[in-house]
């Protein structure tokens, strides 16, 4: 099941500092990000055996998580919210705002099978 966690953020006159270590419930073995996604939607992606922690660093997006029994919807619009996505669930990302940056941290390193999943990942104009 997908769920949100709060990331500890310290704010003062200089800006904000958000802490990730000791909050994500797994060892981070891969980090990637999607930036300037425009008006595209990413649908039906399965992360295989990896757990993913997703943070929208800039802008906002809507993520849906589908299990065999349930569908959940989340809007990420602040950098202090992290969405944990369980292995084996199907995920869709839609409704990106302009200049969005979506960072993803994974519990497993990149594998060749991931590239097949990415190739099968459907890109649609939202």
TIVO-2410 file (N, C-alpha, C; in nm, 3 decimals):
# residues 126
REC num residu      c1      c2      c3 atome chaine
REC   1      X   0.083  -0.119   0.000     N      A
REC   1      X   0.000   0.000   0.000    CA      A
REC   1      X   0.088   0.126   0.000     C      A
REC   2      X   0.052   0.219  -0.081     N      A
REC   2      X   0.123   0.347  -0.084    CA      A
REC   2      X   0.080   0.431   0.036     C      A
REC   3      X   0.174   0.510   0.086     N      A
REC   3      X   0.138   0.603   0.193    CA      A
REC   3      X   0.238   0.719   0.199     C      A
REC   4      X   0.189   0.833   0.251     N      A
REC   4      X   0.270   0.954   0.264    CA      A
REC   4      X   0.344   0.956   0.396     C      A
REC   5      X   0.465   1.009   0.393     N      A
REC   5      X   0.538   1.038   0.516    CA      A
REC   5      X   0.583   1.184   0.511     C      A
REC   6      X   0.597   1.244   0.627     N      A
REC   6      X   0.645   1.381   0.637    CA      A
REC   6      X   0.796   1.381   0.649     C      A
REC   7      X   0.861   1.466   0.574     N      A
REC   7      X   1.006   1.482   0.583    CA      A
REC   7      X   1.034   1.601   0.674     C      A
REC   8      X   1.130   1.584   0.764     N      A
REC   8      X   1.161   1.691   0.858    CA      A
REC   8      X   1.223   1.808   0.782     C      A
REC   9      X   1.164   1.926   0.801     N      A
REC   9      X   1.208   2.046   0.732    CA      A
REC   9      X   1.236   2.156   0.833     C      A
REC  10      X   1.352   2.220   0.817     N      A
REC  10      X   1.392   2.333   0.901    CA      A
REC  10      X   1.385   2.458   0.814     C      A
REC  11      X   1.313   2.559   0.860     N      A
REC  11      X   1.294   2.681   0.782    CA      A
REC  11      X   1.334   2.802   0.866     C      A
REC  12      X   1.408   2.893   0.804     N      A
REC  12      X   1.439   3.021   0.866    CA      A
REC  12      X   1.449   3.125   0.754     C      A
REC  13      X   1.506   3.239   0.783     N      A
REC  13      X   1.511   3.348   0.685    CA      A
REC  13      X   1.595   3.313   0.562     C      A
REC  14      X   1.683   3.215   0.573     N      A
REC  14      X   1.768   3.175   0.461    CA      A
REC  14      X   1.698   3.079   0.365     C      A
REC  15      X   1.587   3.018   0.409     N      A
REC  15      X   1.517   2.920   0.325    CA      A
REC  15      X   1.484   2.795   0.406     C      A
REC  16      X   1.468   2.684   0.336     N      A
REC  16      X   1.430   2.558   0.401    CA      A
REC  16      X   1.532   2.449   0.371     C      A
REC  17      X   1.553   2.363   0.469     N      A
REC  17      X   1.640   2.246   0.457    CA      A
REC  17      X   1.556   2.125   0.495     C      A
REC  18      X   1.541   2.031   0.402     N      A
REC  18      X   1.461   1.911   0.427    CA      A
REC  18      X   1.555   1.791   0.438     C      A
REC  19      X   1.534   1.709   0.541     N      A
REC  19      X   1.621   1.596   0.570    CA      A
REC  19      X   1.555   1.466   0.526     C      A
REC  20      X   1.631   1.382   0.455     N      A
REC  20      X   1.578   1.255   0.407    CA      A
REC  20      X   1.636   1.136   0.483     C      A
REC  21      X   1.764   1.142   0.519     N      A
REC  21      X   1.825   1.026   0.585    CA      A
REC  21      X   1.755   0.996   0.717     C      A
REC  22      X   1.751   0.870   0.749     N      A
REC  22      X   1.686   0.816   0.870    CA      A
REC  22      X   1.534   0.831   0.868     C      A
REC  23      X   1.478   0.872   0.755     N      A
REC  23      X   1.333   0.884   0.743    CA      A
REC  23      X   1.281   0.782   0.642     C      A
REC  24      X   1.351   0.765   0.532     N      A
REC  24      X   1.313   0.667   0.431    CA      A
REC  24      X   1.340   0.528   0.491     C      A
REC  25      X   1.241   0.438   0.486     N      A
REC  25      X   1.254   0.309   0.556    CA      A
REC  25      X   1.330   0.201   0.478     C      A
REC  26      X   1.429   0.243   0.399     N      A
REC  26      X   1.512   0.146   0.328    CA      A
REC  26      X   1.643   0.214   0.291     C      A
REC  27      X   1.743   0.133   0.258     N      A
REC  27      X   1.870   0.187   0.210    CA      A
REC  27      X   1.850   0.230   0.065     C      A
REC  28      X   1.884   0.355   0.036     N      A
REC  28      X   1.867   0.408  -0.099    CA      A
REC  28      X   1.979   0.355  -0.188     C      A
REC  29      X   1.941   0.282  -0.295     N      A
REC  29      X   2.038   0.224  -0.386    CA      A
REC  29      X   2.032   0.284  -0.527     C      A
REC  30      X   1.935   0.370  -0.548     N      A
REC  30      X   1.922   0.435  -0.679    CA      A
REC  30      X   1.842   0.564  -0.661     C      A
REC  31      X   1.884   0.669  -0.729     N      A
REC  31      X   1.811   0.796  -0.729    CA      A
REC  31      X   1.802   0.844  -0.874     C      A
REC  32      X   1.683   0.885  -0.912     N      A
REC  32      X   1.666   0.948  -1.044    CA      A
REC  32      X   1.557   1.052  -1.033     C      A
REC  33      X   1.548   1.139  -1.133     N      A
REC  33      X   1.443   1.240  -1.130    CA      A
REC  33      X   1.391   1.266  -1.270     C      A
REC  34      X   1.268   1.314  -1.274     N      A
REC  34      X   1.202   1.354  -1.398    CA      A
REC  34      X   1.185   1.504  -1.386     C      A
REC  35      X   1.233   1.579  -1.485     N      A
REC  35      X   1.216   1.723  -1.480    CA      A
REC  35      X   1.154   1.775  -1.609     C      A
REC  36      X   1.082   1.885  -1.598     N      A
REC  36      X   1.011   1.945  -1.711    CA      A
REC  36      X   0.931   1.842  -1.790     C      A
REC  37      X   0.843   1.766  -1.722     N      A
REC  37      X   0.769   1.661  -1.792    CA      A
REC  37      X   0.662   1.713  -1.887     C      A
REC  38      X   0.637   1.843  -1.885     N      A
REC  38      X   0.537   1.899  -1.974    CA      A
REC  38      X   0.398   1.846  -1.944     C      A
REC  39      X   0.325   1.814  -2.048     N      A
REC  39      X   0.187   1.768  -2.033    CA      A
REC  39      X   0.176   1.618  -2.057     C      A
REC  40      X   0.275   1.543  -2.013     N      A
REC  40      X   0.273   1.399  -2.030    CA      A
REC  40      X   0.224   1.330  -1.904     C      A
REC  41      X   0.172   1.210  -1.922     N      A
REC  41      X   0.130   1.126  -1.811    CA      A
REC  41      X   0.203   0.993  -1.825     C      A
REC  42      X   0.245   0.936  -1.714     N      A
REC  42      X   0.314   0.808  -1.713    CA      A
REC  42      X   0.219   0.708  -1.648     C      A
REC  43      X   0.184   0.602  -1.720     N      A
REC  43      X   0.076   0.514  -1.675    CA      A
REC  43      X   0.120   0.369  -1.664     C      A
REC  44      X   0.066   0.301  -1.564     N      A
REC  44      X   0.079   0.157  -1.553    CA      A
REC  44      X   0.218   0.106  -1.524     C      A
REC  45      X   0.300   0.184  -1.456     N      A
REC  45      X   0.436   0.142  -1.428    CA      A
REC  45      X   0.441   0.054  -1.304     C      A
REC  46      X   0.516  -0.054  -1.313     N      A
REC  46      X   0.535  -0.150  -1.203    CA      A
REC  46      X   0.683  -0.145  -1.167     C      A
REC  47      X   0.714  -0.118  -1.040     N      A
REC  47      X   0.853  -0.106  -0.998    CA      A
REC  47      X   0.919  -0.239  -0.965     C      A
REC  48      X   0.853  -0.351  -0.995     N      A
REC  48      X   0.912  -0.481  -0.968    CA      A
REC  48      X   0.928  -0.505  -0.820     C      A
REC  49      X   1.048  -0.545  -0.777     N      A
REC  49      X   1.074  -0.578  -0.636    CA      A
REC  49      X   1.120  -0.459  -0.553     C      A
REC  50      X   1.128  -0.343  -0.613     N      A
REC  50      X   1.181  -0.226  -0.542    CA      A
REC  50      X   1.070  -0.144  -0.476     C      A
REC  51      X   1.104  -0.091  -0.360     N      A
REC  51      X   1.021   0.011  -0.296    CA      A
REC  51      X   1.074   0.146  -0.344     C      A
REC  52      X   0.985   0.241  -0.368     N      A
REC  52      X   1.026   0.373  -0.415    CA      A
REC  52      X   0.972   0.480  -0.321     C      A
REC  53      X   1.053   0.582  -0.300     N      A
REC  53      X   1.013   0.700  -0.224    CA      A
REC  53      X   1.015   0.817  -0.323     C      A
REC  54      X   0.902   0.886  -0.337     N      A
REC  54      X   0.886   0.987  -0.439    CA      A
REC  54      X   0.861   1.123  -0.374     C      A
REC  55      X   0.937   1.224  -0.418     N      A
REC  55      X   0.923   1.360  -0.366    CA      A
REC  55      X   0.913   1.455  -0.485     C      A
REC  56      X   0.813   1.541  -0.485     N      A
REC  56      X   0.802   1.644  -0.587    CA      A
REC  56      X   0.878   1.766  -0.536     C      A
REC  57      X   0.998   1.787  -0.588     N      A
REC  57      X   1.085   1.894  -0.540    CA      A
REC  57      X   1.038   2.032  -0.584     C      A
REC  58      X   0.970   2.036  -0.699     N      A
REC  58      X   0.921   2.163  -0.752    CA      A
REC  58      X   0.792   2.135  -0.827     C      A
REC  59      X   0.697   2.226  -0.817     N      A
REC  59      X   0.570   2.207  -0.885    CA      A
REC  59      X   0.484   2.107  -0.812     C      A
REC  60      X   0.401   2.036  -0.889     N      A
REC  60      X   0.315   1.935  -0.829    CA      A
REC  60      X   0.279   1.830  -0.933     C      A
REC  61      X   0.229   1.716  -0.884     N      A
REC  61      X   0.180   1.610  -0.970    CA      A
REC  61      X   0.083   1.523  -0.891     C      A
REC  62      X   0.008   1.442  -0.964     N      A
REC  62      X  -0.086   1.349  -0.901    CA      A
REC  62      X  -0.038   1.208  -0.930     C      A
REC  63      X  -0.031   1.125  -0.826     N      A
REC  63      X   0.013   0.986  -0.841    CA      A
REC  63      X  -0.100   0.896  -0.795     C      A
REC  64      X  -0.131   0.796  -0.876     N      A
REC  64      X  -0.228   0.694  -0.841    CA      A
REC  64      X  -0.154   0.562  -0.822     C      A
REC  65      X  -0.194   0.488  -0.721     N      A
REC  65      X  -0.135   0.357  -0.692    CA      A
REC  65      X  -0.247   0.254  -0.694     C      A
REC  66      X  -0.226   0.147  -0.768     N      A
REC  66      X  -0.329   0.046  -0.786    CA      A
REC  66      X  -0.277  -0.089  -0.735     C      A
REC  67      X  -0.350  -0.149  -0.643     N      A
REC  67      X  -0.324  -0.287  -0.603    CA      A
REC  67      X  -0.435  -0.372  -0.664     C      A
REC  68      X  -0.432  -0.501  -0.639     N      A
REC  68      X  -0.538  -0.588  -0.690    CA      A
REC  68      X  -0.674  -0.549  -0.632     C      A
REC  69      X  -0.673  -0.492  -0.509     N      A
REC  69      X  -0.799  -0.464  -0.439    CA      A
REC  69      X  -0.834  -0.317  -0.423     C      A
REC  70      X  -0.738  -0.228  -0.446     N      A
REC  70      X  -0.762  -0.088  -0.407    CA      A
REC  70      X  -0.691   0.008  -0.501     C      A
REC  71      X  -0.747   0.129  -0.512     N      A
REC  71      X  -0.684   0.237  -0.586    CA      A
REC  71      X  -0.675   0.358  -0.494     C      A
REC  72      X  -0.555   0.419  -0.488     N      A
REC  72      X  -0.533   0.536  -0.405    CA      A
REC  72      X  -0.482   0.650  -0.493     C      A
REC  73      X  -0.513   0.775  -0.453     N      A
REC  73      X  -0.469   0.892  -0.527    CA      A
REC  73      X  -0.401   0.989  -0.431     C      A
REC  74      X  -0.288   1.045  -0.475     N      A
REC  74      X  -0.212   1.138  -0.393    CA      A
REC  74      X  -0.171   1.257  -0.480     C      A
REC  75      X  -0.171   1.375  -0.420     N      A
REC  75      X  -0.118   1.494  -0.487    CA      A
REC  75      X   0.007   1.535  -0.410     C      A
REC  76      X   0.119   1.539  -0.482     N      A
REC  76      X   0.244   1.585  -0.422    CA      A
REC  76      X   0.266   1.728  -0.468     C      A
REC  77      X   0.271   1.821  -0.371     N      A
REC  77      X   0.285   1.963  -0.407    CA      A
REC  77      X   0.380   2.039  -0.315     C      A
REC  78      X   0.440   1.971  -0.220     N      A
REC  78      X   0.542   2.033  -0.136    CA      A
REC  78      X   0.657   1.935  -0.120     C      A
REC  79      X   0.778   1.990  -0.106     N      A
REC  79      X   0.897   1.906  -0.100    CA      A
REC  79      X   0.916   1.839   0.036     C      A
REC  80      X   0.826   1.863   0.131     N      A
REC  80      X   0.838   1.797   0.261    CA      A
REC  80      X   0.746   1.676   0.275     C      A
REC  81      X   0.681   1.635   0.166     N      A
REC  81      X   0.597   1.515   0.163    CA      A
REC  81      X   0.663   1.411   0.074     C      A
REC  82      X   0.668   1.289   0.122     N      A
REC  82      X   0.729   1.180   0.047    CA      A
REC  82      X   0.627   1.068   0.035     C      A
REC  83      X   0.606   1.018  -0.085     N      A
REC  83      X   0.513   0.909  -0.108    CA      A
REC  83      X   0.592   0.779  -0.122     C      A
REC  84      X   0.562   0.684  -0.036     N      A
REC  84      X   0.625   0.552  -0.043    CA      A
REC  84      X   0.537   0.462  -0.128     C      A
REC  85      X   0.598   0.401  -0.231     N      A
REC  85      X   0.527   0.314  -0.324    CA      A
REC  85      X   0.577   0.172  -0.307     C      A
REC  86      X   0.485   0.081  -0.283     N      A
REC  86      X   0.519  -0.059  -0.254    CA      A
REC  86      X   0.555  -0.136  -0.381     C      A
REC  87      X   0.640  -0.236  -0.366     N      A
REC  87      X   0.674  -0.322  -0.481    CA      A
REC  87      X   0.549  -0.394  -0.532     C      A
REC  88      X   0.545  -0.414  -0.664     N      A
REC  88      X   0.437  -0.492  -0.722    CA      A
REC  88      X   0.311  -0.415  -0.754     C      A
REC  89      X   0.293  -0.296  -0.699     N      A
REC  89      X   0.175  -0.216  -0.730    CA      A
REC  89      X   0.195  -0.147  -0.864     C      A
REC  90      X   0.086  -0.111  -0.928     N      A
REC  90      X   0.090  -0.034  -1.052    CA      A
REC  90      X   0.077   0.114  -1.017     C      A
REC  91      X   0.152   0.199  -1.086     N      A
REC  91      X   0.151   0.342  -1.054    CA      A
REC  91      X   0.132   0.426  -1.179     C      A
REC  92      X   0.061   0.536  -1.164     N      A
REC  92      X   0.044   0.633  -1.271    CA      A
REC  92      X   0.076   0.771  -1.217     C      A
REC  93      X   0.142   0.851  -1.298     N      A
REC  93      X   0.175   0.988  -1.259    CA      A
REC  93      X   0.115   1.081  -1.365     C      A
REC  94      X   0.034   1.177  -1.319     N      A
REC  94      X  -0.038   1.267  -1.410    CA      A
REC  94      X  -0.039   1.409  -1.355     C      A
REC  95      X  -0.092   1.497  -1.432     N      A
REC  95      X  -0.119   1.635  -1.391    CA      A
REC  95      X   0.005   1.707  -1.337     C      A
REC  96      X   0.115   1.693  -1.408     N      A
REC  96      X   0.235   1.768  -1.373    CA      A
REC  96      X   0.209   1.916  -1.397     C      A
REC  97      X   0.257   2.001  -1.310     N      A
REC  97      X   0.257   2.144  -1.338    CA      A
REC  97      X   0.384   2.176  -1.417     C      A
REC  98      X   0.385   2.294  -1.479     N      A
REC  98      X   0.502   2.336  -1.556    CA      A
REC  98      X   0.626   2.337  -1.468     C      A
REC  99      X   0.737   2.293  -1.524     N      A
REC  99      X   0.867   2.293  -1.458    CA      A
REC  99      X   0.875   2.205  -1.334     C      A
REC 100      X   0.788   2.103  -1.326     N      A
REC 100      X   0.792   2.010  -1.212    CA      A
REC 100      X   0.923   1.932  -1.212     C      A
REC 101      X   0.967   1.898  -1.091     N      A
REC 101      X   1.081   1.809  -1.073    CA      A
REC 101      X   1.036   1.701  -0.974     C      A
REC 102      X   1.035   1.576  -1.020     N      A
REC 102      X   0.993   1.463  -0.938    CA      A
REC 102      X   1.115   1.374  -0.914     C      A
REC 103      X   1.158   1.364  -0.786     N      A
REC 103      X   1.273   1.281  -0.749    CA      A
REC 103      X   1.224   1.147  -0.697     C      A
REC 104      X   1.291   1.040  -0.740     N      A
REC 104      X   1.255   0.905  -0.699    CA      A
REC 104      X   1.378   0.837  -0.641     C      A
REC 105      X   1.362   0.781  -0.520     N      A
REC 105      X   1.468   0.704  -0.454    CA      A
REC 105      X   1.421   0.560  -0.447     C      A
REC 106      X   1.508   0.465  -0.484     N      A
REC 106      X   1.469   0.324  -0.492    CA      A
REC 106      X   1.550   0.238  -0.398     C      A
REC 107      X   1.487   0.130  -0.353     N      A
REC 107      X   1.553   0.036  -0.261    CA      A
REC 107      X   1.642  -0.063  -0.334     C      A
REC 108      X   1.634  -0.065  -0.467     N      A
REC 108      X   1.713  -0.158  -0.547    CA      A
REC 108      X   1.784  -0.082  -0.658     C      A
REC 109      X   1.903  -0.128  -0.698     N      A
REC 109      X   1.973  -0.063  -0.809    CA      A
REC 109      X   1.903  -0.093  -0.941     C      A
REC 110      X   1.939  -0.019  -1.044     N      A
REC 110      X   1.884  -0.039  -1.177    CA      A
REC 110      X   1.919  -0.179  -1.226     C      A
REC 111      X   1.823  -0.247  -1.285     N      A
REC 111      X   1.844  -0.379  -1.345    CA      A
REC 111      X   1.797  -0.373  -1.490     C      A
REC 112      X   1.849  -0.461  -1.575     N      A
REC 112      X   1.810  -0.463  -1.716    CA      A
REC 112      X   1.660  -0.481  -1.731     C      A
REC 113      X   1.599  -0.558  -1.643     N      A
REC 113      X   1.454  -0.578  -1.652    CA      A
REC 113      X   1.381  -0.446  -1.633     C      A
REC 114      X   1.440  -0.351  -1.558     N      A
REC 114      X   1.379  -0.219  -1.541    CA      A
REC 114      X   1.368  -0.148  -1.675     C      A
REC 115      X   1.469  -0.163  -1.761     N      A
REC 115      X   1.463  -0.093  -1.889    CA      A
REC 115      X   1.349  -0.148  -1.974     C      A
REC 116      X   1.319  -0.278  -1.960     N      A
REC 116      X   1.205  -0.334  -2.033    CA      A
REC 116      X   1.076  -0.275  -1.979     C      A
REC 117      X   1.067  -0.258  -1.848     N      A
REC 117      X   0.947  -0.198  -1.789    CA      A
REC 117      X   0.932  -0.053  -1.837     C      A
REC 118      X   1.046   0.020  -1.843     N      A
REC 118      X   1.040   0.159  -1.888    CA      A
REC 118      X   0.997   0.164  -2.034     C      A
REC 119      X   1.048   0.073  -2.119     N      A
REC 119      X   1.008   0.070  -2.259    CA      A
REC 119      X   0.858   0.045  -2.272     C      A
REC 120      X   0.802  -0.034  -2.179     N      A
REC 120      X   0.661  -0.067  -2.185    CA      A
REC 120      X   0.575   0.042  -2.122     C      A
REC 121      X   0.640   0.133  -2.052     N      A
REC 121      X   0.572   0.242  -1.984    CA      A
REC 121      X   0.505   0.330  -2.088     C      A
REC 122      X   0.378   0.353  -2.077     N      A
REC 122      X   0.303   0.429  -2.177    CA      A
REC 122      X   0.310   0.579  -2.148     C      A
REC 123      X   0.345   0.654  -2.249     N      A
REC 123      X   0.347   0.799  -2.239    CA      A
REC 123      X   0.225   0.852  -2.311     C      A
REC 124      X   0.147   0.934  -2.245     N      A
REC 124      X   0.026   0.989  -2.306    CA      A
REC 124      X   0.023   1.140  -2.283     C      A
REC 125      X  -0.033   1.210  -2.377     N      A
REC 125      X  -0.054   1.353  -2.358    CA      A
REC 125      X  -0.171   1.367  -2.262     C      A
REC 126      X  -0.149   1.442  -2.154     N      A
REC 126      X  -0.255   1.458  -2.052    CA      A
REC 126      X  -0.355   1.563  -2.094     C      A
***
